[in-house]
Amino acid sequence: MSQTYRVRYSLKPSTQHHGGADVATVDVEGDLEAIPRLLPPGAYIMYVEDLTGGRDVHWTRWPKSYRPGFGT
């Protein structure tokens, strides 16, 4: 069974203010590792919800490659 996630992201850098017009939400199928490849290049991930499990995915469970603050 494939996982489905709802992802909120912005194309603005994480250091800038994210307004409503700058934020997009998309539902994707796959695993957590695949999420960045399914979004536009440079997308800053703000929120991940596991639609299959019916719960939010806490950022500490995100792969290290796209956790907040990774590489800074």
NUKETOR-467770 format. One line per field, with one value per atom (N, C-alpha, C): x, y, z; residue in one letter; atom name. Coordinates in pm, whole numbers, always signed. Layout:
% residues N
x: [X/...] .
y: [Y/...] .
z: [Z/...] .
res: [a/...] .
atom: [CA/...] .
This chain:
% residues 72
x: [+84/+0/+88/+60/+137/+93/+189/+159/+120/+27/-10/+15/+83/+118/+63/+22/-13/+106/+162/+282/+253/+286/+278/+421/+440/+575/+571/+687/+703/+826/+823/+941/+1032/+993/+1080/+1177/+1297/+1391/+1333/+1379/+1326/+1348/+1439/+1467/+1371/+1287/+1192/+1053/+972/+834/+753/+670/+588/+443/+395/+257/+170/+39/-56/-33/+2/+23/+152/+244/+373/+373/+263/+257/+165/+208/+128/+113/+7/-17/-44/+17/+0/-5/-84/-88/+1/+90/+184/+179/+208/+218/+363/+401/+537/+581/+711/+760/+819/+853/+904/+1029/+1116/+1240/+1212/+1100/+1071/+1009/+960/+886/+962/+1088/+1157/+1164/+1175/+1183/+1048/+940/+807/+761/+843/+811/+897/+859/+943/+1083/+1184/+1320/+1324/+1396/+1412/+1297/+1200/+1085/+1129/+1081/+1105/+984/+1002/+892/+860/+732/+688/+607/+543/+448/+427/+419/+389/+282/+175/+68/+57/+50/+32/-118/-167/-310/-352/-261/-291/-312/-226/-235/-322/-361/-448/-380/-252/-181/-71/-31/+83/+211/+308/+441/+530/+570/+656/+788/+839/+961/+1078/+1082/+1193/+1190/+1078/+1069/+1100/+1115/+1148/+1290/+1321/+1460/+1550/+1669/+1760/+1787/+1780/+1811/+1718/+1598/+1511/+1447/+1508/+1464/+1498/+1418/+1451/+1592/+1668/+1803/+1912/+1877/+1979/+2075/+2200/+2301/+2332/+2275/+2304/+2410] .
y: [-119/+0/+124/+214/+337/+440/+516/+625/+749/+827/+954/+1063/+1168/+1279/+1410/+1499/+1636/+1722/+1795/+1873/+2020/+2104/+2249/+2300/+2381/+2428/+2570/+2631/+2765/+2763/+2845/+2857/+2969/+3041/+3144/+3076/+3130/+3074/+3076/+2986/+2971/+3095/+3183/+3303/+3417/+3402/+3506/+3475/+3581/+3565/+3491/+3396/+3317/+3363/+3434/+3479/+3377/+3396/+3303/+3278/+3380/+3365/+3291/+3284/+3219/+3072/+3024/+2889/+2803/+2681/+2586/+2457/+2385/+2255/+2154/+2037/+1932/+1797/+1704/+1567/+1483/+1404/+1321/+1178/+1082/+942/+899/+816/+766/+751/+765/+761/+897/+915/+1045/+1088/+993/+1025/+1086/+1047/+1089/+1228/+1281/+1407/+1520/+1549/+1661/+1645/+1524/+1500/+1525/+1523/+1542/+1687/+1775/+1917/+1998/+2123/+2206/+2225/+2242/+2264/+2384/+2369/+2476/+2493/+2403/+2414/+2398/+2490/+2483/+2416/+2297/+2221/+2274/+2308/+2367/+2269/+2173/+2088/+1959/+1846/+1718/+1648/+1606/+1531/+1395/+1290/+1154/+1131/+1138/+1120/+974/+881/+740/+706/+761/+735/+834/+943/+1042/+1121/+1156/+1232/+1316/+1419/+1501/+1420/+1451/+1390/+1494/+1470/+1565/+1577/+1700/+1725/+1638/+1589/+1504/+1368/+1331/+1205/+1224/+1351/+1376/+1328/+1285/+1252/+1373/+1349/+1457/+1552/+1502/+1585/+1704/+1702/+1819/+1863/+1826/+1879/+2028/+2104/+2246/+2260/+2349/+2377/+2284/+2183/+2091/+2167/+2148/+2208/+2355/+2409/+2550/+2561] .
z: [+0/+0/+0/-89/-101/+2/+53/+147/+68/+122/+63/+166/+123/+213/+156/+244/+207/+250/+156/+182/+156/+253/+234/+216/+115/+85/+29/+25/-33/-122/-224/-310/-264/-157/-97/-1/+13/+111/+251/+335/+471/+556/+517/+596/+566/+463/+426/+480/+495/+540/+434/+479/+388/+400/+299/+296/+226/+232/+173/+25/-50/-194/-226/-130/-152/-115/-56/-3/-90/-119/-196/-117/-144/-81/-191/-179/-279/-208/-262/-213/-303/-242/-317/-264/-353/-313/-319/-224/-218/-74/-50/+87/+122/+249/+294/+219/+187/+114/-23/-86/-222/-231/-122/-126/-195/-162/-229/-382/-431/-576/-644/-567/-622/-619/-563/-552/-648/-675/-761/-702/-786/-735/-639/-530/-433/-336/-338/-248/-102/-16/+128/+190/+246/+304/+442/+462/+587/+673/+610/+681/+602/+672/+609/+692/+626/+691/+623/+704/+653/+636/+513/+487/+504/+477/+493/+640/+726/+870/+945/+878/+941/+1053/+1033/+1138/+1076/+1149/+1107/+1121/+1037/+1048/+1114/+1238/+1309/+1234/+1227/+1148/+1190/+1314/+1358/+1289/+1226/+1152/+1004/+960/+820/+793/+674/+641/+666/+714/+749/+633/+511/+394/+377/+435/+422/+554/+664/+794/+802/+878/+897/+956/+897/+947/+896/+817/+767/+675/+695/+608/+636/+746/+775/+881] .
res: [m/m/m/s/s/s/q/q/q/t/t/t/y/y/y/r/r/r/v/v/v/r/r/r/y/y/y/s/s/s/l/l/l/k/k/k/p/p/p/s/s/s/t/t/t/q/q/q/h/h/h/h/h/h/g/g/g/g/g/g/a/a/a/d/d/d/v/v/v/a/a/a/t/t/t/v/v/v/d/d/d/v/v/v/e/e/e/g/g/g/d/d/d/l/l/l/e/e/e/a/a/a/i/i/i/p/p/p/r/r/r/l/l/l/l/l/l/p/p/p/p/p/p/g/g/g/a/a/a/y/y/y/i/i/i/m/m/m/y/y/y/v/v/v/e/e/e/d/d/d/l/l/l/t/t/t/g/g/g/g/g/g/r/r/r/d/d/d/v/v/v/h/h/h/w/w/w/t/t/t/r/r/r/w/w/w/p/p/p/k/k/k/s/s/s/y/y/y/r/r/r/p/p/p/g/g/g/f/f/f/g/g/g/t/t/t] .
atom: [N/CA/C/N/CA/C/N/CA/C/N/CA/C/N/CA/C/N/CA/C/N/CA/C/N/CA/C/N/CA/C/N/CA/C/N/CA/C/N/CA/C/N/CA/C/N/CA/C/N/CA/C/N/CA/C/N/CA/C/N/CA/C/N/CA/C/N/CA/C/N/CA/C/N/CA/C/N/CA/C/N/CA/C/N/CA/C/N/CA/C/N/CA/C/N/CA/C/N/CA/C/N/CA/C/N/CA/C/N/CA/C/N/CA/C/N/CA/C/N/CA/C/N/CA/C/N/CA/C/N/CA/C/N/CA/C/N/CA/C/N/CA/C/N/CA/C/N/CA/C/N/CA/C/N/CA/C/N/CA/C/N/CA/C/N/CA/C/N/CA/C/N/CA/C/N/CA/C/N/CA/C/N/CA/C/N/CA/C/N/CA/C/N/CA/C/N/CA/C/N/CA/C/N/CA/C/N/CA/C/N/CA/C/N/CA/C/N/CA/C/N/CA/C/N/CA/C/N/CA/C/N/CA/C/N/CA/C/N/CA/C/N/CA/C/N/CA/C/N/CA/C] .
